[in-house]
Amino acid sequence: MSFMLQEARESAERVAAQDFSSVLALAEALKARPPRGVVTVGRGTSDHALGYWAYVLMHSRGMPVASLPPSLSSVLATPWQVEGYLALAASQSGSPPDVIAMLQALMAGGAQSAALVNVVPSPLAEASQHVLPVQAGEEKSVAATKSFIATVTLALRLLAHWHGDAALSQALDALPERLHQAAQADWAAAIEVLRPQERLFVVGRGTGLPVAQEAALKCKETCQLQGEAFSAAEVRHGPMAIVHDGFPVLLFAPPDRYQEDALQLAARFAERGARVLLVSDKRVPDTLHLPLVDGGHEALHGLTGILSWYVTAALLAEARGLNPDEPPFLQKVTQTV
């Protein structure tokens, strides 16, 4: 069994064991000094996790959130005017120089800082005013899995306590069992469809967009499959033109307010001859149904969906004769400036 598969399947127990006392302290600080807005800093999987959290925050509170390119500080030394903002960074390793440089620059510009970090102590943890240990445990596979899920759940704990969202807190309490079910979901049919492919679209909307981005990244780094992520709206604005007979599309359509439109899009793709792999609790004719485990809350369906995909991607990589733990030209900790 690959480390990637093993670590993905650990997600439920890692989330169940999370100590979120650090989140409670930050939530109280944010209640006492509400931020004007939020900026986030991360790369790759960590940026996808922050994007997921940002969408939930923007929808629930109407607070603007922007993801900032780290090079604006690490290369261009941009002076920031962010007095009264919360700057939230995320990193599995806690060591990327560009993310650290950006967080330090934002603090110099007046922002209150916090960092979601799996490795503590680490340089990013030391640079931040508030440290939120993700507690996903060691990841030996280059491909991050459980750390993505643990980062999102801890960030959502922050949001729930900050805003007194009892329904979200209760859903997070129940999430580990749903994650356990998601890790056992049977998506073997997707492996048969994707094993000979060279590229695919990955489509989602709302929190489903960062999930699609994360799924597409795993296609590339573990399966050497050119996955390209789009929102279910943006894909209609040009990219759909290249879809033809047999073109694979992985489409996330959870039970949320975007679902009806997503199901219509799935049907439209199928009409064009695409091989649609539909991740949903509902079915659409002429598509391959991949059963989605209910997350128990509108903000959590994406986590069960991405976990089922992590397991599938690990098995797909092996079916394509690849080692998902050691992708070519990649290493676990990537140092960028």
Summary of the structure (lengths in Angstrom):
residues: 337
radius of gyration: 19.3
end to end distance: 34.6
largest distance: 56.5
contacts: 1250
relative contact order: 0.15
helix: 48%
strand: 15%
